[in-house]
Amino acid sequence: MEHTRIKELLKSEEFGKEVIVKGWVRTFRNNQFVAINDGSSINNIQAVIDFENTPDDILRRITTGAAVRVKGILVESQGKGQRVEVKATDISIIGDSDAEKFPLQPKKHSLEFLREIAHLRFRTGTFNAIFKVRNALAFAVNKFFQERDFVYMHTPIITGSDAEGAGEMFRVTTLDLNNLPRTEQGDIDFKEDFFGKSTNLTVSGQLEGELAALAFGNIYTFGPTFRAENSNTTRHLAEFWMIEPEMAFYELEDNMQLAEDLLKYVIRYALDTCPEEIEFLRARLLEEEKSKPQADRSELDLVEKLNFVVQNDFVRLTYTEAIDILMKSKPNQKKQFKYLIEGWGADLQSEHERYLVEKHFKKPVILIDYPREIKSFYMKQNPVDAQGRQTVRAMDILFPGIGEMVGGSQREENLEKLITRMNEVGIPTEEMEWFLDTRRFGSVPHSGFGVGFERLVLFTTGMTNIRDVIPFPRTPKNAEF
């Protein structure tokens, strides 16, 4: 490599040394000052050009977005805002950029506009910061599990099962949609399809993860999952990444502790390794909040909020206790909740989860022991309580500004109970014999959870729209790039 990355030059003390910089022009002022960024740092380096001795045709081509090569001497900067700069002795254009057509002009652009040019938004300071933090979090996830001797398992993206039983799946097929083969009953004949059966994109790697956990002990998956849910909101994506560990011989308490440890570890790692990026995002958020009424502004800035999560134990309470708190809450009594809590059995919405976290406890909350009827078939059933209510050993971890960050449970290891529950919710057991074998042969208590990775990135960066924390968002009516 003949050039030095800008991140290294910004830290360098080797003044008077000849250096070569390559990157993209952010701004060009007074025919003299070029701000260059190569993606290695959120900050630019300034090159000072001797414009009187630089050919006019080169000066005209130094435009926003153009790629340049600058040779010069690294010197202490005389201007404000930077410690070092490059006194250029030679500048050449690697790739031209038409200033009239380049969408990213040196001004503030709205996030809505940047979503329309997601292929170029990486070149902005905001998205440089977001995706550096995303990178750090992804690395920390693997680091956390590898340090604890978990096996990283790649579960299938194409599957014949619906792990959640929700039916919101993307069909995978090679059949001719204009000439579908039919059975005698008139149904689509999937025996003629590529896999010889109906298949879809996975909604979760959990069920396959359980198979591996009951051989290796502790495993985790970290990969893309898909939901064909027609939700055009700031919190939903059709394609997103999930962290899903599964652990043999873990009960609910072990599961909760592992999830809390994971979240604290990866956020701490981001704070330690991305201080400039998180400080940039903190300042951005403070500026954004100035336009809000005082009552709507966060009590903590981004860094304070992240440290608050890392430094505090999460509150643990049962669903039944949470319902009691919510029923007595002012928003419920004054009918300010969109979905009023009228009694035990209600499916908690994001507004309820955020009330518990942000208003009542002001800490992350782990909710456990949900009603069986509102949870998935594979969750371990608790004994019926004194009121005749059936709950399951589920847990959700709720975060400020986000709502549900983690969903998990102890899994039902009893074969008869599992089959009964599958029959109740209409999941065909004959298609799931491979899964039921884990309960037939050496069944043990085991647990697992899922973390929506984009929600974790959303929280850590302080962004408010999930489409801004994944490189190329897939949402209803949108599959660009």
Secondary structure, DSSP 4 states (H G I P E B T S, - for coil): --S--HHHHHH---TT-EEEEEEEEEEEETTTEEEEE-SSSSS-EEEE--GGGS-HHHHHH--TT-EEEEEEEEEE-SSTT-SEEEEEEEEEEEE---TTT-S--SS---HHHHHHTTTTGGGSHHHHHHHHHHHHHHHHHHHHHHHTTPEE----SEES--TTS-----EE--S-TTS--B-TTSSB-GGGSTTSS-EEE-S-SHHHHHHHHHHHSEEEEEEEEE------STT--SEEEEEEEEEET--HHHHHHHHHHHHHHHHHHHHHH-HHHHHHHHHHHHHHHTTS-GGGS-SS-HHHHHHHHHHSPPEEEEHHHHHHHHHHSHHHHTT-SSS---STT----HHHHHIIIIIIISS-EEEEEEEGGGS-TTBPBPPP-TTS--EEEEEEEEETTTEEEEEEEEE---HHHHHHHHHHHT--GGGGHHHHHHHHSS---EEEEEEEHHHHHHHHHT-S-GGGSSSS--BTTB---
